[in-house]
Structure formats: structure tokens, C-alpha cells
Amino acid sequence: MKTKFVYTVTYKNDYTLKYKARLVVCGYSQVKGIDYQETYSPTISLTSVFILVRLAGQLKAAMAVADVSSAFLEGSTDFKTYCRLPEIISKIGSKGDRVEILGNMYGEKQAPLVWNQHIDEVFQKIGLEKCNFDFCLYKGIFEDEGFIFLTLHVDDMFIIGSTMELIRHFHKLLMNYVKSVTLYEPNEKRQVKYLGMDLTRSEDERFIKMTQEQYILNNINDYGEYTGKVIKCAMDSNINLRNAVPNPDNSSLLPMTGKYRYVCDRTRPDILVATGEISTGGAEGPSDLHVKVANQIYNYLKCTPSRGMTLGGVNLPLKHFAMCDARWLPKKSRLGGCQWLGLDSGAIDCFSCNETTISHSSMESEIKALDMMILRIIFVRNILQFLEQGDVQPTTVFIDNNAAVELCKTLKTNPKSKHIQLRINFVRECINSRIITLEWVASEENCADALTKPLPWKTMDKHMKRIMEGWNGDLSPITDVVKTSLNHIFTEN
């Protein structure tokens, strides 16, 4: 393999500049079965990260971030491989010395796999247990000292523990097996950085705000024209991009949507719908309307860079509930949903996506949204059970389509729904297994509506505040019938 030097400048988790210089191999010349067999990138689910942040506030647990320096140099290579060194460090007159790679090395296709296997063995030696539902989530329950929950994203760790002393002790144990790992505790602003997100703790330590202000201000400047006007929403409610006429003279929006996607998938669900809509039809020759909406998202982010998710809470046990919705269209509908672990915290999971097949009716698209929501609910319930924070009560799912509720609750059959009977049977099985319960909610009260289509500013703002900051005890949008039937969720301890 060829080699080259790579130089980068990034931020450390304590917000100071980090200068990297690495010798990497060009792994694109590797042949499967000869130079490598399997590849794997160990990345954590963002939902698992949000659950840990939620628990950090709820339990008033200590939190810190750890970063392994030169992680891919840890471990030993699983195949015999060779590379040629750059001329600048080879013998005089040489075109590049040929050497054998004894350890792991950046650029090799199997480097992430070798590193993950190594750190997994280290964690087990220290006494941590790996989650079977998210392989980058670990826990350690120590009878006398407390607990440690940890997420691993390649070489970045987010750690919460019963005390900071326990986290520091874990760091010392880790140093016995890893060459260099730096522990970043919250700074004087009670702030740490993880996966591009700034996590700031409140003074009472019960709530943690997650923003990407630094990323927004530093990385989107080349993708729009700032007007200086106050923009209240990312996309106007009267705009329909599905019928827009492509303009081949316009440049692709892919670079722009990539930046927006990095933000909306983490801390800004308020731009999820707008980003998804400009992604649909924005890859090649986007319409003038696509370009206009993309520029509106840019100005909206510039006006609200410090907005983000607020997670945490004061009430135990955790109360798990969700909402889902769908926007039916003659073309592929948009599905959306979100789930909370209590009224006093923002949502720990949101999604907004186009369906894979065209629906024949609004009821069918609602069933598809419910099916997708249940899969995500099962994942969260499994994670909570692993962290020993699970609730035996079924998760309540709010949906605003009466036909979908009745079809899933009863054994009625309908010739018009035979083609989606598998999804309906799955929902019924989850109801009978007490994984979920279904409750109808009015459309204007369904927060997931903001994840399926652009809404008028006041309605969008109302829903997004509950998704991003929690309900703060405001149950006005929940009907009296639903409040009565869901006493175990909407009443104080």
C-alpha cells in the first residue's frame, strides 16, 4: 500500500485547538480475503446517547468525555500487510522503503474493526458489560461504588457515573490498557463536547442543554446568503416542493443538505422536515423553490444558532410515551414520530422520512408511521431494560387517525388493507404483548405533525418546544379523555 501524511486542525473536547499529523496507508488497494476479511465501524446510536444524557440529569449523575489518541494504532493487524513509506522519510535516493505493518494503522480497511475488538476486550477486563441491542453501549454496576454507563463512538466516549471519583478511577484503569486516553470533565461553564454537540449542564444539575452553535457558525457560511432578517421558521407552510419544476442551471444542494442533516439529526429537529424536503429533488438540477427554501433554512439557523434540545428531569420513574403521524401524498408520504421519557424533558428520539412505497390512503401511511415508531420504541425499551431503568408499563403511542387505531385494536378485516396486513398483525401482536397501547389524539394536539410537513409558525413553535424542551407541566393539548386513561403517565409521583 502507498502511504501519505495527513494534517488536520480540529477542536478538542475542552474547546481548545487540536493539531493532528498522521502517517496513513492508502487502504483502497487492499483486496478482500488477502489483506482483510471484515470491516466494521463502531458507532453509537444517537438515541442511546440521548437516553444517557436524559439519565444524567434525572439521576444527577456525573458526566465526562474521554478521547483515545491514535486509537487505530492500538491492537495488532489480523492479516500480514505491507506498505511503502513516503520518500521524505525513506533512505536517500529511495523511492520508498517497503516495510511490514506489525500493528494496526490508520487507512487500513479493517482498522476500525481491530480497534473495536481491542477496546471491547479492555472494557470486559475492567468489568463493563456490553449491550446486546447497541454494541457500543456499556454498563458497569459496582455494589459498593455505584454505576458507570458509557457510549463509544469509534474512539470518543461519553461517560456518566454515580460520582466523578468513580469516572476518574475508571480512567486510571483504562490507562493500563490503552496508550493514551484523555478525560475531559465539564469546564467552568459546566460544559463538555461530544460528537459535535455542546452539552451544558444547568446550575441545579437536573437539565442538560445540547446545542451545535459552534458548528453552525463555523460550517454553514458557504451555503447561503445571510439577509439579516429575523426568520421564524425553516420552511413556510404554503410551500410544496413536490410539484416544483427542476432547473438544470441550479447547482446541486447535496453539500448543503449534508451540513443541515448533521445538525437536524442531532439537536435541531425543527429543521428536519425542511431538510428532508429539499433533499427530495435537490440532488440534481433543484428547482428555484428548492434553492429558496435551502436559503431560508440557512438564515433560520443563523438567527437561532443557540437553540437545541434540553434533556433531564426531576421526576422518577421514567414515563415512556410516543407520538407518530404521516402526511399522505399522491407521491411518497412523509412519516414522522418522536418519543419522550417524561413530560419535563425533550424527546429522546425523533424521525422524519419519506416512505419507501406509495400509500393508497392516509390510513395506510399512518399504519406505516406506526410500524416504524414501534420498532424504535422496542429499541428504547431494550436499552432502558439493559440500563436497569425499564418500565413494566406498556408504552403509550398517540396517533390521530381513528381508522388506524380501530384496525389495529380489533380483528376486523378489510379488502382495502389486505396488502398491509403484515404490518397490522405486527401492531396487534405488540398490543397483545403489552409493549404498546394505542390512544387517539386530535391532529392539532399531535406533536409529530411538526415532523411530517411545514406548519404555520405558531403551531410549529408550539410543537417544537414540547419536542425540544419538554412539556413543562403543560397538559392543555391533551384531551381530558386521554389524560384520564393515561393516569400513570400524566400525573405527578
C-alpha positions as CSV (number, residue, x, y, z in Angstrom):
1,M,0.0,0.0,0.0
2,K,1.1,3.6,-0.6
3,T,1.3,5.9,2.4
4,K,1.0,9.6,2.9
5,F,1.0,12.2,5.7
6,V,-2.3,13.8,6.7
7,Y,-2.6,17.1,8.6
8,T,-5.8,18.4,10.2
9,V,-6.9,21.0,12.7
10,T,-9.9,20.2,14.9
11,Y,-11.3,21.1,18.4
12,K,-10.6,19.1,21.5
13,N,-13.4,18.3,23.8
14,D,-12.3,21.1,26.1
15,Y,-12.8,23.5,23.1
16,T,-9.0,24.1,22.5
17,L,-7.5,23.6,19.1
18,K,-6.0,20.1,18.3
19,Y,-3.4,19.7,15.6
20,K,-3.1,16.2,14.1
21,A,-0.3,14.8,12.0
22,R,-0.6,11.2,10.9
23,L,1.1,8.7,8.6
24,V,-1.7,6.8,6.9
25,V,-1.9,4.0,4.4
26,C,-4.0,4.1,1.2
27,G,-6.2,1.2,2.0
28,Y,-8.1,1.4,-1.3
29,S,-5.6,-1.0,-2.8
30,Q,-6.4,-3.8,-0.3
31,V,-8.0,-7.0,-1.6
32,K,-10.7,-8.7,0.4
33,G,-9.7,-12.2,1.5
34,I,-6.0,-11.4,1.0
35,D,-5.4,-8.2,3.0
36,Y,-8.6,-8.1,5.1
37,Q,-11.7,-10.1,5.7
38,E,-14.3,-7.9,7.6
39,T,-14.9,-4.2,8.1
40,Y,-16.8,-2.6,10.9
41,S,-17.2,1.0,12.1
42,P,-18.1,1.1,15.9
43,T,-20.5,4.0,16.1
44,I,-23.1,4.6,18.8
45,S,-26.8,5.2,18.2
46,L,-27.7,8.8,18.9
47,T,-30.8,7.6,20.7
48,S,-28.6,5.8,23.2
49,V,-26.6,9.0,23.7
50,F,-29.8,11.0,24.3
51,I,-31.0,8.4,26.8
52,L,-27.8,8.6,28.8
53,V,-28.0,12.5,28.7
54,R,-31.5,12.2,30.0
55,L,-30.5,9.9,32.8
56,A,-27.5,12.1,33.7
57,G,-30.0,14.9,34.5
58,Q,-32.6,12.6,36.0
59,L,-30.1,10.9,38.4
60,K,-27.9,13.9,38.9
61,A,-25.1,11.7,37.7
62,A,-21.6,13.0,36.9
63,M,-20.7,13.1,33.3
64,A,-17.4,13.4,31.3
65,V,-16.0,12.7,27.8
66,A,-12.9,10.6,27.1
67,D,-10.9,10.6,23.8
68,V,-8.4,8.0,22.8
69,S,-5.4,9.4,21.0
70,S,-4.3,7.4,17.9
71,A,-6.9,4.7,18.6
72,F,-6.4,2.9,15.3
73,L,-2.7,2.3,16.3
74,E,-4.0,0.1,19.2
75,G,-4.2,-3.6,18.7
76,S,-2.5,-5.9,16.2
77,T,-3.3,-6.4,12.5
78,D,-5.2,-9.6,11.6
79,F,-3.5,-10.0,8.2
80,K,0.1,-9.8,7.0
81,T,0.3,-6.4,5.2
82,Y,3.0,-4.2,3.7
83,C,3.4,-0.6,2.8
84,R,5.9,1.8,1.2
85,L,7.0,4.8,3.3
86,P,6.9,8.3,1.8
87,E,10.2,9.3,0.2
88,I,10.6,12.1,2.7
89,I,11.3,9.6,5.5
90,S,12.9,6.8,3.3
91,K,16.6,6.4,2.6
92,I,18.3,8.9,0.4
93,G,17.7,8.1,-3.3
94,S,15.0,5.5,-2.4
95,K,11.5,5.7,-3.9
96,G,10.0,4.5,-0.7
97,D,11.1,1.7,1.7
98,R,8.9,-1.4,1.8
99,V,8.0,-2.3,5.4
100,E,5.7,-4.8,7.1
101,I,2.9,-3.4,9.2
102,L,3.1,-5.1,12.6
103,G,0.3,-3.3,14.4
104,N,-2.9,-1.6,13.4
105,M,-2.7,1.5,11.2
106,Y,-4.9,4.4,10.0
107,G,-6.2,3.9,6.5
108,E,-6.5,0.1,6.6
109,K,-10.0,-1.2,5.9
110,Q,-10.0,-3.4,9.0
111,A,-8.5,-0.7,11.3
112,P,-11.9,0.2,13.0
113,L,-12.7,-3.5,13.5
114,V,-9.3,-4.3,15.1
115,W,-9.6,-1.2,17.4
116,N,-13.2,-2.1,18.4
117,Q,-12.2,-5.7,19.2
118,H,-9.3,-4.4,21.3
119,I,-11.3,-1.9,23.3
120,D,-14.1,-4.3,23.8
121,E,-11.7,-6.8,25.5
122,V,-10.4,-3.9,27.6
123,F,-13.8,-2.9,28.8
124,Q,-14.6,-6.5,29.8
125,K,-11.4,-6.8,31.7
126,I,-12.3,-3.6,33.6
127,G,-15.8,-5.1,34.4
128,L,-18.1,-3.5,31.9
129,E,-20.9,-5.3,30.2
130,K,-21.8,-4.8,26.5
131,C,-25.4,-4.2,25.5
132,N,-26.8,-6.8,23.0
133,F,-29.1,-4.2,21.4
134,D,-26.5,-1.4,20.8
135,F,-23.0,-2.9,20.7
136,C,-21.3,0.5,21.5
137,L,-23.2,0.9,24.8
138,Y,-21.7,-0.5,28.1
139,K,-22.6,-0.5,31.7
140,G,-20.9,-1.3,34.9
141,I,-22.8,-1.8,38.2
142,F,-20.5,-1.9,41.2
143,E,-22.2,-2.7,44.5
144,D,-20.1,-0.5,46.8
145,E,-19.1,2.3,44.4
146,G,-22.1,2.9,42.1
147,F,-22.6,2.7,38.3
148,I,-21.0,3.7,35.1
149,F,-22.8,3.9,31.7
150,L,-20.7,4.5,28.6
151,T,-21.2,5.1,24.9
152,L,-18.4,4.5,22.4
153,H,-18.3,6.3,19.0
154,V,-15.1,5.0,17.3
155,D,-12.6,6.5,19.8
156,D,-14.9,9.0,21.6
157,M,-16.6,8.0,24.9
158,F,-19.4,9.7,26.7
159,I,-19.5,8.5,30.3
160,I,-22.0,9.1,33.1
161,G,-21.4,7.7,36.6
162,S,-22.7,7.9,40.1
163,T,-19.7,10.1,41.1
164,M,-16.9,11.8,39.3
165,E,-14.4,9.9,41.5
166,L,-15.7,6.7,40.0
167,I,-15.3,8.0,36.5
168,R,-11.7,9.1,37.3
169,H,-11.0,5.7,38.7
170,F,-12.3,4.1,35.5
171,H,-10.0,6.4,33.5
172,K,-7.0,5.2,35.5
173,L,-7.9,1.6,34.9
174,L,-8.3,2.3,31.2
175,M,-4.8,3.9,31.0
176,N,-3.4,0.5,32.0
177,Y,-4.5,-1.0,28.7
178,V,-4.6,2.0,26.2
179,K,-1.5,4.0,25.3
180,S,-3.1,7.5,25.6
181,V,-6.7,8.4,26.7
182,T,-7.6,11.9,27.8
183,L,-10.5,12.5,30.2
184,Y,-12.4,15.8,29.8
185,E,-14.6,16.9,32.7
186,P,-17.1,19.7,32.5
187,N,-15.4,23.1,32.4
188,E,-16.2,26.2,34.4
189,K,-19.3,26.6,32.3
190,R,-20.4,23.1,33.2
191,Q,-19.9,22.2,29.6
192,V,-18.4,19.2,27.6
193,K,-18.3,18.5,23.9
194,Y,-19.3,15.2,22.3
195,L,-19.9,14.2,18.7
196,G,-20.0,17.9,17.6
197,M,-22.6,18.7,20.3
198,D,-22.1,21.1,23.2
199,L,-23.6,19.7,26.4
200,T,-24.2,22.4,29.0
201,R,-25.5,21.5,32.5
202,S,-27.9,23.7,34.5
203,E,-26.9,25.0,37.9
204,D,-29.1,22.5,39.7
205,E,-27.6,19.7,37.5
206,R,-31.0,18.4,36.6
207,F,-31.1,19.5,33.0
208,I,-28.6,19.4,30.1
209,K,-28.9,21.6,27.0
210,M,-27.5,20.1,23.8
211,T,-26.6,22.6,21.0
212,Q,-24.4,22.9,18.0
213,E,-23.9,26.6,17.9
214,Q,-20.1,26.4,17.2
215,Y,-20.7,24.0,14.3
216,I,-23.5,26.2,12.8
217,L,-21.4,29.4,13.0
218,N,-18.3,27.7,11.6
219,N,-19.5,25.3,8.9
220,I,-22.5,26.7,7.0
221,N,-21.3,30.1,6.0
222,D,-20.5,28.9,2.4
223,Y,-24.0,27.6,1.8
224,G,-26.3,30.6,1.8
225,E,-26.7,34.4,1.7
226,Y,-27.4,35.9,5.1
227,T,-30.2,38.6,4.8
228,G,-30.0,39.8,8.4
229,K,-33.8,39.5,8.8
230,V,-35.4,37.6,11.6
231,I,-36.6,34.2,10.3
232,K,-39.1,32.4,12.5
233,C,-39.3,29.0,10.7
234,A,-37.2,26.9,8.4
235,M,-39.9,26.5,5.7
236,D,-43.2,28.3,5.1
237,S,-46.4,26.3,5.4
238,N,-47.7,27.2,2.0
239,I,-44.8,25.7,0.1
240,N,-45.0,22.4,-1.7
241,L,-41.6,21.3,-3.2
242,R,-43.0,18.0,-4.6
243,N,-44.5,19.9,-7.5
244,A,-41.6,22.2,-8.1
245,V,-40.1,22.2,-11.6
246,P,-36.4,21.3,-11.8
247,N,-33.9,23.9,-13.0
248,P,-30.8,22.4,-14.6
249,D,-29.0,25.7,-14.2
250,N,-29.0,25.4,-10.4
251,S,-26.2,23.7,-8.5
252,S,-26.8,20.5,-6.5
253,L,-27.9,21.0,-2.9
254,L,-26.2,17.9,-1.7
255,P,-23.2,19.7,0.0
256,M,-25.7,22.0,1.8
257,T,-28.1,19.3,2.9
258,G,-25.2,17.2,4.2
259,K,-24.4,20.1,6.6
260,Y,-28.0,20.6,7.6
261,R,-28.5,16.8,8.1
262,Y,-25.6,16.7,10.6
263,V,-27.4,19.4,12.6
264,C,-31.1,18.2,12.4
265,D,-30.3,14.6,13.2
266,R,-28.8,15.7,16.5
267,T,-30.0,18.8,18.1
268,R,-32.3,20.6,15.7
269,P,-35.5,18.6,14.8
270,D,-37.1,21.9,13.9
271,I,-35.4,21.7,10.5
272,L,-36.0,18.0,9.9
273,V,-38.9,18.4,7.6
274,A,-37.4,21.3,5.6
275,T,-34.1,19.5,5.2
276,G,-35.9,16.3,4.1
277,E,-37.9,18.2,1.6
278,I,-35.0,19.9,-0.1
279,S,-33.2,16.6,-0.2
280,T,-36.1,15.2,-2.2
281,G,-35.4,16.5,-5.7
282,G,-32.4,18.7,-4.7
283,A,-29.6,16.4,-5.8
284,E,-29.5,17.3,-9.5
285,G,-31.0,20.5,-11.0
286,P,-33.0,21.6,-8.0
287,S,-35.9,24.0,-8.6
288,D,-35.7,27.7,-7.8
289,L,-38.1,26.9,-5.0
290,H,-35.7,24.3,-3.6
291,V,-33.0,26.9,-3.6
292,K,-35.2,29.4,-1.9
293,V,-36.1,27.0,0.9
294,A,-32.5,26.0,1.3
295,N,-31.5,29.7,1.8
296,Q,-34.4,30.1,4.3
297,I,-33.0,27.2,6.4
298,Y,-29.6,28.9,6.3
299,N,-31.0,32.2,7.5
300,Y,-33.1,30.5,10.2
301,L,-30.1,28.7,11.6
302,K,-28.1,31.9,11.5
303,C,-30.9,33.6,13.5
304,T,-31.2,30.7,16.1
305,P,-27.7,29.1,16.4
306,S,-28.0,28.5,20.2
307,R,-31.3,26.7,20.0
308,G,-31.2,23.0,20.9
309,M,-32.5,20.0,22.9
310,T,-33.0,20.2,26.6
311,L,-32.9,16.8,28.4
312,G,-33.1,15.8,32.0
313,G,-35.9,16.0,34.6
314,V,-36.8,15.7,38.2
315,N,-39.5,13.0,38.3
316,L,-38.8,9.3,38.6
317,P,-39.6,6.7,37.4
318,L,-39.2,7.4,33.7
319,K,-42.5,7.7,31.9
320,H,-42.2,6.5,28.3
321,F,-44.7,7.6,25.6
322,A,-44.6,8.5,21.9
323,M,-46.5,10.2,19.1
324,C,-46.5,9.4,15.4
325,D,-48.1,10.9,12.3
326,A,-48.0,10.8,8.5
327,R,-48.6,13.3,5.7
328,W,-50.4,11.4,2.9
329,L,-49.4,12.5,-0.6
330,P,-50.1,11.0,-4.1
331,K,-46.4,10.6,-4.2
332,K,-44.4,9.0,-1.3
333,S,-45.7,10.3,2.0
334,R,-43.6,11.7,4.8
335,L,-43.7,9.8,8.1
336,G,-42.7,11.3,11.5
337,G,-42.6,10.4,15.1
338,C,-41.0,11.2,18.5
339,Q,-40.8,9.6,21.9
340,W,-40.2,11.0,25.4
341,L,-39.2,9.6,28.8
342,G,-41.2,12.1,30.7
343,L,-43.0,15.4,30.4
344,D,-40.3,17.5,31.9
345,S,-37.7,16.7,29.2
346,G,-37.2,17.0,25.5
347,A,-37.7,14.0,23.2
348,I,-35.0,11.3,23.2
349,D,-35.8,10.2,19.6
350,C,-37.2,11.9,16.5
351,F,-37.6,10.8,12.9
352,S,-38.9,12.3,9.7
353,C,-38.5,10.4,6.4
354,N,-40.2,9.5,3.2
355,E,-41.9,6.2,3.0
356,T,-40.3,3.6,0.7
357,T,-43.6,2.8,-1.2
358,I,-46.6,4.9,-2.2
359,S,-49.6,4.5,0.1
360,H,-53.2,4.1,-1.3
361,S,-54.7,6.1,1.6
362,S,-53.9,8.2,4.6
363,M,-54.8,5.3,6.9
364,E,-52.1,3.2,5.2
365,S,-49.5,5.8,5.6
366,E,-50.4,6.2,9.3
367,I,-50.0,2.4,9.7
368,K,-46.5,2.7,8.2
369,A,-45.6,5.5,10.5
370,L,-46.9,3.5,13.5
371,D,-45.0,0.4,12.4
372,M,-41.7,2.4,12.2
373,M,-42.5,4.1,15.5
374,I,-43.0,0.7,17.3
375,L,-39.6,-0.5,16.0
376,R,-37.9,2.5,17.6
377,I,-39.9,2.1,20.8
378,I,-38.8,-1.6,21.1
379,F,-35.2,-0.4,20.8
380,V,-35.6,2.2,23.5
381,R,-37.3,-0.2,25.8
382,N,-34.5,-2.7,25.4
383,I,-31.9,0.0,26.1
384,L,-33.8,1.0,29.2
385,Q,-34.0,-2.6,30.4
386,F,-30.3,-3.0,29.9
387,L,-29.6,0.1,31.9
388,E,-32.0,-1.2,34.6
389,Q,-34.2,1.8,34.1
390,G,-37.1,0.0,32.3
391,D,-40.8,0.4,33.0
392,V,-43.1,-2.7,33.1
393,Q,-46.0,-0.5,31.8
394,P,-46.6,-0.6,28.0
395,T,-45.5,2.5,26.1
396,T,-48.5,4.6,25.0
397,V,-48.5,5.7,21.4
398,F,-50.6,8.7,20.4
399,I,-52.0,8.7,16.8
400,D,-54.5,11.0,15.2
401,N,-56.1,8.5,12.7
402,N,-59.2,6.7,14.1
403,A,-59.3,4.2,11.3
404,A,-55.7,3.1,12.0
405,V,-56.4,2.8,15.7
406,E,-59.6,0.7,15.2
407,L,-58.0,-1.5,12.6
408,C,-55.0,-2.3,14.9
409,K,-57.1,-2.8,18.0
410,T,-59.7,-5.2,16.6
411,L,-59.7,-8.2,14.4
412,K,-61.7,-6.6,11.6
413,T,-60.6,-7.3,8.1
414,N,-60.9,-5.0,5.1
415,P,-60.2,-5.9,1.5
416,K,-58.6,-2.5,1.1
417,S,-56.0,-3.2,3.8
418,K,-55.0,-6.8,2.9
419,H,-51.7,-5.7,1.3
420,I,-50.6,-4.2,4.7
421,Q,-51.9,-7.0,6.9
422,L,-48.4,-8.0,8.0
423,R,-47.8,-4.5,9.5
424,I,-51.3,-4.6,11.1
425,N,-50.6,-8.0,12.6
426,F,-47.3,-6.8,14.0
427,V,-49.0,-3.8,15.7
428,R,-51.7,-6.1,17.2
429,E,-49.0,-8.5,18.5
430,C,-47.2,-5.6,20.2
431,I,-50.5,-4.5,21.8
432,N,-51.3,-8.0,23.0
433,S,-47.7,-8.4,24.3
434,R,-48.2,-5.1,26.3
435,I,-45.3,-3.5,24.5
436,I,-47.6,-0.6,23.4
437,T,-51.0,0.8,23.9
438,L,-52.7,3.0,21.2
439,E,-54.6,6.2,22.0
440,W,-56.3,8.6,19.6
441,V,-55.3,12.2,19.8
442,A,-56.6,15.2,17.8
443,S,-54.4,16.3,14.9
444,E,-53.8,19.8,16.4
445,E,-52.6,18.1,19.6
446,N,-50.2,15.7,17.9
447,C,-46.6,17.0,18.2
448,A,-45.4,14.5,15.5
449,D,-47.4,16.6,13.0
450,A,-44.5,19.0,13.0
451,L,-42.2,16.2,11.7
452,T,-44.4,15.4,8.6
453,K,-45.0,18.8,7.0
454,P,-44.3,22.5,7.3
455,L,-46.8,24.2,9.6
456,P,-47.8,27.8,10.4
457,W,-45.2,29.4,12.6
458,K,-47.2,29.5,15.9
459,T,-48.3,25.8,15.6
460,M,-44.8,24.7,14.6
461,D,-43.2,26.6,17.5
462,K,-45.7,25.1,20.0
463,H,-45.0,21.5,18.9
464,M,-41.2,22.1,18.7
465,K,-41.0,23.5,22.2
466,R,-42.5,20.3,23.5
467,I,-40.2,18.1,21.3
468,M,-37.1,20.1,22.1
469,E,-37.7,21.3,25.7
470,G,-40.4,19.1,27.2
471,W,-44.0,19.8,28.2
472,N,-43.1,21.7,31.4
473,G,-46.3,20.5,33.1
474,D,-48.5,21.9,30.3
475,L,-51.1,19.3,29.6
476,S,-53.5,21.7,27.8
477,P,-53.1,20.0,24.4
478,I,-54.0,16.6,25.8
479,T,-57.8,15.8,25.9
480,D,-59.4,15.0,29.2
481,V,-60.3,11.5,27.9
482,V,-56.7,10.7,27.2
483,K,-55.5,12.2,30.5
484,T,-57.9,10.0,32.4
485,S,-56.9,6.8,30.6
486,L,-53.2,7.6,30.9
487,N,-53.1,8.5,34.6
488,H,-49.8,6.6,35.0
489,I,-48.1,9.0,32.6
490,F,-49.7,12.4,33.2
491,T,-49.8,12.5,36.9
492,E,-47.2,13.5,39.4
493,N,-45.4,10.9,41.6
